[in-house]
Amino acid sequence: QVQLVESGGGLVQAGGSLRLSCAASGGTFSSYAMAWFRQAPGKERDIVATISIGDITRLYADSVKGRFTISRDNAKNTVYLQMNSLKLEDTAVYFCAAGRSTTSLRQGVVGSWGQGTQVTVSS
């Protein structure tokens, strides 16, 4: 199983930007579909974005479309989440996930999780 470590979270004002990174090790990163999930206090963990093996497709939750961009760099074994125009409701712990396909990830079938990174958006 691939191991995942997120970084890049922090405190940002509404309207600001952050870029999250997720570094993978211990597996063949290029053979995994990747995703970002988030979980706000008292809420379920929801999928934010997925990126397929080979970067053929990128899919986003409606709540982040046009503001967030997922990308991957297979040479660096890293997946990114660029977050722009952040809103108060984007406050959550963000988790990186690896799976067999974007379909399985969207069904909640996750092979590996990262430990999460906190994103807090202030007014």
Backbone torsions as a table, in degrees:
resi	resn	phi	psi	omega
1	GLN	NA	142.0	177.8
2	VAL	-76.5	144.1	175.3
3	GLN	-100.8	140.8	-174.1
4	LEU	-125.7	136.2	178.6
5	VAL	-132.8	117.9	179.0
6	GLU	-88.6	155.8	173.3
7	SER	-155.5	166.9	174.4
8	GLY	104.3	-4.5	178.2
9	GLY	-71.5	172.1	179.1
10	GLY	163.2	-165.4	-179.9
11	LEU	-102.8	130.5	-179.1
12	VAL	-143.8	149.7	177.7
13	GLN	-78.3	152.9	176.3
14	ALA	-55.0	137.0	-176.6
15	GLY	93.1	-11.6	-178.5
16	GLY	-84.7	-173.5	-176.4
17	SER	-131.9	152.6	171.7
18	LEU	-144.2	152.6	171.5
19	ARG	-123.2	119.9	175.8
20	LEU	-91.6	145.2	175.5
21	SER	-124.0	150.6	176.0
22	CYS	-137.0	111.6	-178.6
23	ALA	-94.9	132.0	-178.5
24	ALA	-107.9	147.0	176.0
25	SER	-149.9	158.9	174.6
26	GLY	83.6	8.9	179.1
27	GLY	-156.9	180.0	177.8
28	THR	-91.1	93.6	-172.0
29	PHE	-55.0	-40.7	-174.6
30	SER	-66.0	-15.1	-179.4
31	SER	-92.7	3.5	-179.6
32	TYR	-108.9	139.6	161.2
33	ALA	-77.5	149.0	-174.8
34	MET	-127.5	156.5	-178.9
35	ALA	-151.1	158.7	168.2
36	TRP	-115.7	133.5	172.8
37	PHE	-118.1	165.5	171.9
38	ARG	-145.3	153.2	179.6
39	GLN	-138.4	116.6	176.0
40	ALA	-87.6	158.4	-179.5
41	PRO	-55.2	129.2	177.4
42	GLY	76.2	6.4	-178.0
43	LYS	-121.3	166.1	177.5
44	GLU	-74.7	161.0	175.3
45	ARG	-77.8	123.4	-176.7
46	ASP	-116.5	148.7	178.0
47	ILE	-77.5	140.8	-178.9
48	VAL	-107.2	-47.6	-176.6
49	ALA	-159.3	151.2	175.1
50	THR	-131.6	153.0	175.5
51	ILE	-138.2	132.0	-173.0
52	SER	-80.8	166.5	169.4
53	ILE	-57.6	130.8	-178.7
54	GLY	79.0	3.6	177.6
55	ASP	56.6	40.2	178.8
56	ILE	-78.7	-40.8	-178.8
57	THR	-132.3	145.8	173.0
58	ARG	-129.0	128.9	-178.8
59	LEU	-126.0	146.3	-175.5
60	TYR	-131.5	149.7	168.4
61	ALA	-66.2	147.8	-178.6
62	ASP	-56.9	-33.9	-175.1
63	SER	-68.0	-17.1	-177.7
64	VAL	-119.5	-1.8	-179.5
65	LYS	-57.9	133.9	179.2
66	GLY	85.2	-9.9	-179.6
67	ARG	-116.5	-35.0	-177.2
68	PHE	-108.8	147.7	175.7
69	THR	-134.6	125.3	174.6
70	ILE	-96.6	142.9	177.4
71	SER	-151.1	166.1	178.8
72	ARG	-140.7	149.8	175.0
73	ASP	-127.6	99.7	-175.6
74	ASN	-66.8	-27.0	177.7
75	ALA	-67.4	-28.0	-179.9
76	LYS	-104.3	1.8	-179.2
77	ASN	53.6	44.2	-172.9
78	THR	-136.9	141.1	171.3
79	VAL	-117.0	145.4	-175.2
80	TYR	-122.7	157.2	169.9
81	LEU	-135.0	106.4	175.5
82	GLN	-86.4	122.1	-175.7
83	MET	-117.3	115.7	179.1
84	ASN	-116.0	163.2	178.0
85	SER	49.5	49.1	-175.3
86	LEU	-64.1	144.2	-179.6
87	LYS	-117.5	162.0	178.4
88	LEU	-55.3	-37.5	-176.5
89	GLU	-74.3	-2.7	174.0
90	ASP	-83.6	-6.4	178.6
91	THR	-61.7	124.1	-176.0
92	ALA	-178.1	169.9	165.5
93	VAL	-88.7	128.4	-178.0
94	TYR	-103.5	130.9	-177.3
95	PHE	-118.7	139.1	172.3
96	CYS	-92.6	146.1	-179.1
97	ALA	-144.3	147.8	177.1
98	ALA	-121.1	143.9	179.9
99	GLY	-155.2	-178.7	-176.3
100	ARG	-74.5	-31.0	-178.3
101	SER	-159.2	163.6	177.2
102	THR	-67.3	-30.9	177.5
103	THR	-63.3	-46.4	179.9
104	SER	-66.0	-38.4	177.8
105	LEU	-62.3	-42.8	-179.8
106	ARG	-68.8	-19.2	174.3
107	GLN	-89.7	2.0	178.5
108	GLY	85.1	11.0	178.3
109	VAL	-91.6	101.0	-173.3
110	VAL	-115.9	131.4	179.2
111	GLY	-80.8	-41.9	-178.2
112	SER	-143.1	142.5	176.0
113	TRP	-116.4	148.6	165.7
114	GLY	-84.1	178.2	-176.1
115	GLN	-85.2	-13.7	178.2
116	GLY	98.0	150.8	175.4
117	THR	-137.8	135.2	-174.6
118	GLN	-81.4	132.4	170.8
119	VAL	-119.6	122.8	179.1
120	THR	-122.9	123.5	179.4
121	VAL	-107.7	124.7	-177.6
122	SER	-109.4	158.1	-179.4
123	SER	-87.2	NA	NA
